[in-house]
Amino acid sequence: MDSTNNKSIIRSISILLCLFSPIAGQSVVPAKQDGFWYGGKTAAAAEAEKVLIEAFFDPVCPDSRDSWPPLKKALHHYGGTVTLVLHTFPLPYHDNAFATSRALHIVNTLNASATYDLLEAFFEEQEKFYGKATFNMSKAGVVDHIVEFTANEIGKSYLSAIKSGFTNTKTDHSTRVSFKYGCLRGVYGTPYFFVNGFPLPDAGSALDYKGWRKVLDSLVTKQDPLHSL
């Protein structure tokens, strides 16, 4: 986001979308915890880690794209002492944010090890999914475009399953639940980060590698005095 005023506007929009969402007035508890665990970890395995980062990303958000490389570098630096779970948060003013987020949920059910590969592919070629690239496309045309792109990234053998995923109400529901979960956590823009349950400042802006080191060094050291910097 570019200004405090814009952030306030988006926060208000997100809250309203949650309030008037079809699932907002229901006590819907997901069958499993939301999110994509980085590095093939599971929620149970992550409990043993020292520090938990929760990231809310929009696949077609430039700031989400810019925030991923330094976060990934930090995760590799700290190894098993820091873990990440990522939630999709499709912003309403980003073209095709919901459809690309839904593709991630579909792939996560087909081959969880490919979820982050697809996310990185969306980041690398974001310009294919908004603005002039899709302006004259129908909704069905955009979905076909995303299905083909996704299959090219994770394997042509998944083409039929990916296409079917876009007609499966469960993947639509999962993507909506992720958005609602972000709203309930107070998320109003992307990227948005929580560390051990607490939100980081400057939501909606990319955090560089030095910024992550500043946040995480002291936490890792408190947990593990022998951790090498």
SULNOR-V357046 format. One record per helix or strand of 3 or more residues. SS is the DSSP state (hx for helix, st for strand). FROM is the first residue (numbers start at 1). TO is the last residue. If there is no record, write none. Layout:
SS,FROM,TO
SS,FROM,TO
This chain:
hx,4,19
hx,38,40
hx,43,46
st,51,57
hx,62,81
st,82,88
hx,97,110
hx,112,124
hx,126,128
hx,131,133
hx,139,154
hx,156,165
hx,169,184
st,192,195
hx,209,223
